[in-house]
């Protein structure tokens, strides 16, 4: 894996039923927070009953198998 493409932060959308959807990967936590801010600003286009939450989670790399 090439470390230059690493994006260890993901943005999750969680709906009122608890269902979770990954909506983006980001290189930094700050970038993920900015994505959430943009999504919230565009929330005016969503139905009034939409009470989705946005979460930022760090993606842990999978352990590498040794031959």
C-alpha positions in Angstrom: 0.0 0.0 0.0 1.3 3.4 -0.9 1.3 5.7 2.2 0.7 8.8 0.1 -2.9 7.8 -0.6 -3.7 7.0 3.0 -7.0 8.5 4.2 -7.5 7.2 7.7 -10.6 9.2 8.7 -14.1 8.3 7.5 -17.3 10.3 7.7 -20.4 8.3 8.7 -24.0 9.3 8.4 -26.3 7.7 11.0 -30.0 7.9 10.5 -32.7 8.0 13.1 -33.1 4.2 12.9 -29.4 3.7 13.7 -28.4 2.6 10.2 -24.9 3.8 9.3 -23.5 4.8 5.9 -19.9 5.6 5.1 -20.1 8.8 3.0 -16.4 9.8 2.7 -12.8 9.2 3.5 -10.4 12.1 4.5 -6.7 12.4 5.1 -7.2 14.4 8.3 -9.7 14.7 11.1 -10.0 18.5 10.3 -10.8 17.7 6.7 -13.6 15.2 7.8 -15.0 17.9 10.1 -15.1 20.4 7.2 -17.0 17.8 5.1 -19.6 17.5 7.9 -19.9 21.3 8.1 -20.6 21.4 4.3 -23.2 18.6 4.6 -24.9 20.4 7.4 -25.0 23.7 5.4 -26.7 21.8 2.6 -29.3 20.3 5.0 -31.8 22.9 4.1 -32.5 20.9 0.9 -33.5 17.8 3.0 -36.9 17.0 4.4 -37.7 18.6 7.8 -38.0 15.1 9.5 -34.4 14.1 8.5 -32.5 13.9 11.8 -29.3 12.3 10.5 -26.1 12.5 12.6 -22.6 12.7 11.1 -19.7 11.0 12.9 -15.9 11.0 12.3 -14.1 7.7 12.9 -10.5 6.7 12.5 -10.0 3.7 10.2 -7.5 1.3 11.7 -5.3 -0.4 9.2 -5.8 -4.2 8.9 -2.9 -6.2 10.3 -0.5 -7.4 7.6 -0.1 -11.1 7.1 3.5 -12.3 7.2 4.3 -15.1 4.7 
